[in-house]
Amino acid sequence: MLNRFKESVLLQVLTLVLLGPACEASSLGLTVHVEPLESNGGNTPGPAPLRCLSSLRSLRYVITPLCRGMIFKNKCKMSSDTPPRPQKRKHRQQKYRREWEEANQWLDRVPEDDYKANCKACRRTFSVSHGGLSDVKQHAAGDLHSRNIRTQRSQAPVSQFFIAETSPEIDSITAAEVTQVYHTVKHNLSYNSADCGHKLNQKTLSDSKMVKKMTLGRTKQEALVKDVLAPKAVGDVLKILTSPPLPFSIQTDASNKGNRKMFPLAVQYFTPESGVTNKMLDFIENPDESAAGIVALLEQSLEKFGLWLSLNPAIHRLMQTWTALKSYFISLGDECPKQVQALLKLNRDSTVEDEDIVEIYLLFCNNILSLFEEVVKSLESNRTTCVELYSIMDEFRQKLIQRRDDQFYGYLTRQKLQRLLPHDAHMARAEFTAFLNTAISYVEKWFDFSEENWLFSLQPLLLQHGNLTFNQIEKVATKLNLINKLKMNELYDECTTANTILRRLREEYSDAWKSKGVAARWMAVFKEVDVPNMLSIMRHILSIPASTGYVERIFSRMTNKWSDCRSRCSVELIRSELLITLNFEQTCPEFHTTALKDKELLSAARSNKKYSWKKK
């Protein structure tokens, strides 16, 4: 209808333009004044029809808005006669609603978009803006969703492997996991075997809920070792040393692992409850080549030091088979190597019954090396303290001097020497004496046996016999620069009290007292009476190591753990295993009991922070 109306208006306007005179379009309510077109003399060039078309184009811009106004006016006139057409309603988008999840457990919202839903079974999102709940039902009716739901129902629910964050059950499970890792490290087991053993337990002990919920993969075991048990091993030692502060000494040594220089850091301290205690604090790799000379010197010293312990057993075994060994070489005759003949002093006429000077030398070495071996073991013993150093070394020197002066080289050696020719016997005695002189000179060179040595002033603290005098204790405190840290008047009274306790203990435990070490004797005294100043002195003295035996044992443990089949282990892992092995003294069942009560340990074991990549 509108198009016909526009055509009518345009037709009337065109008629007015062509006819020329002014007219009124009353039927439309529009008055149009049009100037007549001139055929000649006009400003618009060209024929009259063309000028007419040009005028129409100009009139289009005037007529169009007028027509719009007339159309609106005409509509208003028609509204009273024609009923209005109903307007089309706009579509409103649907948002996701939480109540849909009650009937659809697989449904979840999309945090970034309120007009979408997430299907946990299909692991995809879909739009709900058009149909809302009908979109959800349409997705649920799909074949893919139905297959995913059936697959999900056929699998065991993951929730059976999860329990509450805080419950006795989770504490028991965590303690069992930590103890299993502790057991693996303590007994030098493989993480692979521990992982396989746990998986086997899950099969064979399938009725155990705790075993099902335990996880002991290799990565987790290593994380528990490095970031849970090792920090606890160091932390327990630091607590003892700092609350209250205790005197302690630091020990270190050097050893090589391939092309790596390893330095263990250990401490020694004394408590009345535990006695002298050695613990490891760290295990460091130091590639600094400037210490090469010191490291080489320490390695040579360790090799020579350990030689005495390995040489004597070898000589002892050689002496046990000497007769058969000698008979074998004699039976070879001319086929016996010349070097062996010269060493054993054999000739064509030699027999097994002949007196053998080589055997006499072996008997002397066997006798004298047993003396060296005894001293080395005493110095490297965990029971040995710096208080006993002077007496051990002085006793060793006196034995060497006495053997030299008496020309005693062992009873069997003495009998064999009497059967030798005088010339051979004299030569052997001269060489044995020269050996003893060299040994005595070496010991006196490297150990101060004078009374000026501060170790000499510690002899009264052995508590073997006699009383402790205040002058002796004062001399010890002066040597250690402890005078300003002690209450000397109280120390005098403590000496009197300690002597009374010592006399009673010696009478009650006469034989057992003699077999006790120095630390054990002082522990018995401190258990009987409270003598704080004397305890302070002994804490300083007994914290001083008598030798490097403890750190040498660390290297021995390192060799066991860092074997060729575990050459790819990191320094941090070996360090952690050494800390656990050396610092924890509980058995595996005892450690499990302790772990159950240690909430801090259990929390650290459950935390994801134990994984190194989680910390970054």
Long-range contacts (C-beta under 8 A, 24 or more apart in sequence): 2-71, 5-70, 5-71, 5-74, 6-67, 9-63, 9-67, 9-70, 10-63, 13-59, 13-63, 14-56, 17-52, 17-55, 17-56, 17-59, 18-52, 28-70, 29-70, 29-73, 30-66, 30-70, 93-129, 93-130, 94-128, 94-129, 94-130, 94-131, 94-132, 94-135, 95-128, 95-129, 96-128, 97-132, 97-133, 100-133, 100-136, 104-136, 104-140, 106-145, 106-149, 107-136, 119-145, 121-145, 121-148, 121-149, 121-152, 122-148, 160-212, 161-212, 161-213, 163-213, 165-606, 169-210, 170-606, 171-596, 171-599, 171-602, 172-210, 172-596, 173-210, 173-213, 173-214, 174-602, 174-605, 174-606, 175-592, 175-595, 175-596, 175-602, 176-210, 176-214, 176-592, 177-214, 177-215, 177-216, 177-220, 177-224, 177-605, 178-224, 178-228, 178-229, 178-595, 178-601, 178-602, 178-605, 179-588, 179-591, 179-592, 179-595, 180-214, 180-216, 181-216, 181-221, 181-224, 181-225, 181-229, 182-229, 182-580, 182-584, 182-588, 182-591, 182-595, 183-588, 184-221, 185-225, 185-229, 185-577, 185-580, 185-581, 186-580, 186-581, 186-584, 186-588, 188-560, 188-561, 191-218, 191-221, 191-222, 192-218, 194-221, 195-221, 219-611, 222-573, 223-610, 223-611, 223-612, 224-605, 224-610, 225-573, 225-576, 225-577, 225-580, 226-572, 226-573, 226-576, 226-610, 226-612, 227-604, 227-609, 227-610, 227-611, 227-612, 228-601, 228-604, 228-605, 228-610, 229-576, 229-579, 229-580, 229-584, 230-575, 230-576, 230-577, 230-579, 230-580, 231-604, 232-601, 232-604, 233-280, 233-579, 233-580, 233-582, 233-583, 233-584, 234-281, 234-282, 234-579, 234-583, 236-583, 237-267, 237-279, 237-281, 237-583, 240-269, 240-271, 241-267, 241-269, 246-270, 246-271, 246-539, 246-543, 247-539, 247-540, 247-543, 248-543, 249-543, 249-544, 249-545, 251-278, 251-545, 251-548, 251-550, 251-551, 252-551, 253-298, 253-302, 253-548, 253-551, 253-552, 253-554, 253-555, 254-291, 254-294, 254-295, 254-298, 254-299, 255-299, 255-302, 255-555, 255-558, 256-295, 256-299, 257-558, 257-562, 258-567, 260-285, 260-287, 260-571, 261-285, 261-286, 261-287, 261-288, 261-291, 261-295, 262-286, 262-555, 262-558, 262-571, 264-551, 264-554, 264-555, 264-558, 264-578, 266-550, 266-551, 266-554, 268-543, 268-544, 268-545, 268-550, 269-539, 269-543, 270-519, 270-538, 270-539, 270-541, 270-542, 270-543, 271-539, 272-522, 272-523, 272-526, 272-527, 272-535, 273-523, 275-519, 275-520, 275-523, 276-382, 276-383, 276-385, 276-519, 276-542, 276-543, 278-382, 278-545, 278-550, 279-582, 279-583, 280-554, 280-578, 280-579, 280-582, 280-583, 282-575, 283-554, 283-558, 283-571, 283-574, 283-575, 283-578, 283-579, 285-571, 302-552, 305-376, 308-369, 308-372, 308-373, 308-376, 309-373, 309-376, 309-377, 311-365, 311-369, 312-365, 312-366, 312-369, 312-370, 312-372, 312-373, 315-362, 315-365, 315-366, 315-369, 316-366, 318-362, 319-359, 319-362, 319-363, 319-366, 322-359, 322-362, 323-352, 326-352, 326-356, 326-359, 327-352, 355-416, 355-419, 355-420, 357-420, 357-424, 357-428, 359-416, 360-413, 360-416, 360-417, 360-420, 360-428, 361-428, 363-410, 363-412, 363-413, 363-416, 364-409, 364-410, 364-413, 364-428, 364-432, 366-410, 367-409, 367-410, 367-412, 367-413, 368-403, 368-409, 368-410, 368-435, 368-436, 371-396, 371-399, 371-400, 379-546, 379-547, 379-549, 380-547, 380-549, 380-552, 381-549, 382-549, 382-550, 383-517, 383-519, 383-520, 384-517, 384-546, 384-547, 385-517, 385-518, 385-519, 385-541, 385-542, 385-544, 385-546, 386-455, 386-458, 386-541, 386-542, 386-544, 386-545, 386-546, 387-458, 387-459, 387-461, 387-462, 387-518, 387-541, 387-542, 388-462, 388-517, 388-518, 388-546, 389-455, 389-546, 390-453, 390-455, 390-456, 390-458, 390-459, 391-459, 391-462, 393-443, 393-447, 393-449, 394-449, 396-443, 397-440, 397-443, 397-444, 397-449, 400-436, 400-439, 400-440, 400-443, 401-440, 403-436, 404-433, 404-436, 404-437, 404-440, 407-432, 407-433, 454-479, 454-480, 458-541, 461-518, 461-522, 461-538, 461-541, 462-518, 463-502, 463-518, 463-521, 463-522, 463-525, 464-514, 465-506, 467-499, 467-502, 468-495, 468-498, 468-499, 468-502, 469-495, 470-495, 473-534, 473-537, 476-537, 476-541, 477-537, 480-537, 480-540, 480-541, 482-536, 482-537, 482-540, 485-536, 486-533, 486-536, 486-537, 487-533, 488-533, 490-532, 490-533, 491-533, 491-534, 494-531, 494-532, 494-533, 494-534, 495-534, 497-529, 497-531, 498-525, 498-529, 498-531, 498-534, 501-525, 501-528, 501-529, 518-542, 554-578, 554-582, 557-581, 557-582
